[in-house]
């Protein structure tokens, strides 16, 4: 059923190392323009099936394409180009961003460092390491940064250093005033999962993060995902961050619609009961994103009403004239 909710375009900003990156690159190289809107692409996209589901409910939704695992500065510039392209195509003045994982840092960096606050109505982050993640600290401490440097001419993995606790907290300090005073609405979604239910490749990182920061989704702690309750500018202005909890437990991959692969390996992909459970899980995730999109619609409606009231209050009364100072 189409709801015909007319919000600004919604842009889904993906995290680092999206699994469909290479498939997408090949398709774009072959200029298969229908790929982005096809059923097949949507089902295997980073945001699994989510764009198509929201479009069926009347929302204009676009996937972003940014560098695979580059530094946040590069990815922020890529995201800016994507947003400006979408604005040109739609003729709109702003977008709503829904970002997962490092995509949330890309968006924050873009808004502040790439002067895009006037182009973004809201930023919703899911599973984003707003304080960085200690697993990135561990990787860098093991000397992997030297390996990253060696492979940079083939593919960049500098994004790992962008999510260290030191790097992100340094950005938080320098961006605080602008984020507190710009017109962008920020909200965060945080989730965590039990160790045995986390994707098996993330269980060791779950252990490390749990020891350092407590509950986590396998890659990012719940504390880091939540960010802060409020931002205070240098001039004393205060902006509230809308901190929300994911409505059910989910690991880092489940947050974007991918079913827990542990179960698939355990029962077998051919198991009819497992298939039904997977479909049920995917539908629950899609409903979370639909609730977010509906919330953005209500947010935009409220903002438009406030603007209309402000314009009405500033208009001269019938029969009166307005003087202007010279």
N, C-alpha and C positions, 0 to 999 in steps of 0.2 A: 504494500500500500504506500503510495507516494503522499508525503505530508506537505510537500512544497514549502519547506522552511527556507526562507531567503535570508541567509546570513551572508557575511562576507565569505569569500572562498576559504575553505579549510585546507590547509597544507599539512600533510603528514611528513614530519621530519625524522628520518631514520637514524639509528645509531651507527656505531663503528662496525666495520666488517660485516655488512649485510650479506646474508647467504646467497641472495639472488643477483649479486652485483655483476658477476661475469656473464650470466645468462642475459641480463639486461644490456650489458655492453655489446654483446654480439648482436642482439636484436636491433639495437639502435644503429650499429654499424651497417646492418643490412637494410636500415630505414623501414622497418616494419612498424609503421605508425599505430596500427591497431593494437599492438602489444599491451600498451598501458591500460587499455580499457577492456581487454579480453578477459574471459572467464579464467583461462589457464594462467595468465600472468597474475591475476588478482589472488588466486589460490596459492601461488608460490611466491608471492611478494613478501618482503620483510614484514609488513603489516598484513598478515594473512587474511584475505577475504574482507578486510575492513572497509576499504574504499568503496568497493562494489555494494556492500551492505548499506553504507550511508547514502550512496547515490540513489538506491532504491527508495529511500525515505525522503528524497527531495533535496538533499544537501549537495552542494558543489564541492567535490573533494579532489585533491590533486596529490600525487606522489612527488616527493622531492628526490633529486639525484645529486648527491655530493660525493666527494672523494672517499675512497674505500676506508682508509684508516689514517688519513693525513692529520697534521697538526690542526688544532681547533681554528687557528687563524685562516688556514686554507679552506677548511670546511665551511666556515662562516661566510667567506667570500662566495663560495659556491652556492650556499643557501640564499644569499642576497640575490645572486643572478637568477635563481629559480623563482624567488618571490616576485621580482620585477617582471620576469617573463609572464608569470601567471596574472599579474595585475594588468599587463598590456593586453593579454588575451581576453580578459573578462571586463576590462574597462572600469574595474573597481579601484577604490583608493586605499583599501587596507585588506589584510588577511587575518584569519585566526590560525595560529600554529598549534598543532598537537605533536609533541616531540617525545621520542622514547630514548632513554639512555643518554649517550653522548650527544644525540640530536638536540637535547635540551640545552646543553652547554653551547653547542653551535648557535642556537637561536639567541641565547642571552648575549653571547659575544657579538653576534651580528647586530642585534638591536643597539648595543652600546658603542661598539668600536666601528661599526660600518654605518652609523647614523641612520638607522632604520626604525626608530621608535615611532615616527609618524606614519609608518607603513604597516605596523602590526597592532591590531586591536587587542589581542590577548595571546598569551603563551600558556599552554597547559603542558606540564612535563609529567612523564610517567617513568619511574625507575631511573631517574637522572641523578648522577653523582654530584650534587650541588656542593659538597665538601670534598669531592674526589673520592677515590676508593683505595684502601690500603693494599689491595692486590696489585694495583699499578705501582705503588711504592716498592713492593716486594720484587716485581719483575725488573724494575730499573736497578734495584740494589744488587740483583744477581748478574748485572753486567749485560743484560739483553739490549741496552741502549747502543752498545757497540755493534751488535748484530743488526739492529735497526738501521744504523748508519751505513753498514756495509751493503744493505739491500735497497737503499733509498733510490738508486737509479732504476730499479725494476718496479718497485711498488713501495709506497711510503707507509710505514707503521708508526710515524711520529705521534699519532693520536694517543698512544699509550702514555707518553710523557705529559700530555694535556690533561689527563684525568688523575694525576698524582695529587695527593692531598695538599702538597706545597703549592703546586701550580694553580689549582682551583681556588684555594683560600687567598692566594695573592690576587687573583682576578676579582674575587668577592670584595676585597678591600678597595680596589681601585674603581670598581663599578657601582659600589653601594649608592653614592649620591645620585648618579644618573638613573639607576633603577628605582630609587625612592621617589624621584620627582618626574619621571616621564609618564605619559598617559597610558602605558601598556598595563593591562590587567594580568597578574601572574597567579597561577594556581598549580599546585603539585599533587600528584597521586603517588602514594607509597604502598608497597606491599612486601611481604616476606613469605618464606616457605620453610617447612620442616626439612631438615637435612636429607632424610631418606626419600623425600618427594622431589628434591631438586634434581634437575638433569644431571646424570652421573658425571659428566665431564666438569661440572661446576662444584662437585661436592668437596674437593680439596680446598678450593677457594672459599667455599662456604665456611669451612672450619677456620681458616685463617682470619676471615672477616669477623666471624662470630667472636673469636678470641679478642679482637681489637675493638669492635664496635657493636657487638650484639646481633640481634635479629637482622637477617638479610635475605636477598633473593638469589644468592649464589654469586653475584658480582658486585652488588651495591648494598650498603646497609640501609635499613629503614630510616635511620637518623639522617643520613646523607640525602636520601630521596625527598624527605620532608622539607628540607631547607630551613627557613626561619619563619617565625610568626609575623614579623614585621621588619620593614626596612626604614631606617631613619636617615634623612638627608642632612647635609652639612648645615642647612638653614632650619633644621628642626621639623621639616615636613615628614609625615609618617605614611607609609603605604603598607596595608595589610596584605599578607600572602595567604591565599585561600588554601589551606592544607587539608587534603582529603585522603581518606584511606581507600585503597582498592576494596571493593565489596566482598572479596573472598581472597584466600591465600593464593599466590601465584609466584612462580619463579621468574627469572629475567626473560626467558623465552615465552612463557605462558602469557606474559603481559601484552604481547603483540599477536596472540592468537595461535601460537604453536603448541600443540598438545604435548604433555609430558612424555618424552620419548622413552623414559624408563618403562612405562607401562606397555608401550608398543613392543619393546624388545622382550618383555616378560611374557606377554600373552600371544604375541604374533600379530602381524598386520592383517592377517586373513580372518582373525577372530571376529565374528559378527557382533559380539557383545562389546569388544574393544572399539569397533568402528562406531557403534552407537554412542558410546561414552565420549569418544573423540568429537563427534559431531555436536553432542550436547555441550561439551566444554567450549568449542569454538563459538557456538551460538551465545554462550554466557559472556565471552569476551567481547563479541560484537555488540551485545546489549550495553556493555560498559561504555563503549565508544559512542553509541547512539545517545546514551544519557548525557555524555559530555557535549555532544553536538547540540542536543536540545537545550542544554544549559547555556551554551554560547548564543543560541538564538534568543533566549530570555535575557541574557546579559546585553545583547545588542539592542533589543527592544527597549530595555530600561534606559540605556544610554541615549537612544534617540528621543525618548520621552523627556529626559532631563534637558537635552539640548533644545527641544521644542519649547519647553517651559521657560528656559533661560532667554530664548529669543523673544517669546511672548512678553515676558516681564520687562525686557529692555526696549520694547516697541513703544512709541508715543501713544498716549490715549487719543481716542477719536476727537477731532476738533482742536487738538493742541498742536503746537509747533515745538521743534527741538532746536535749541541754540547750540552752536558749536564754538568752542574756544579757538582763538587764533594764536 
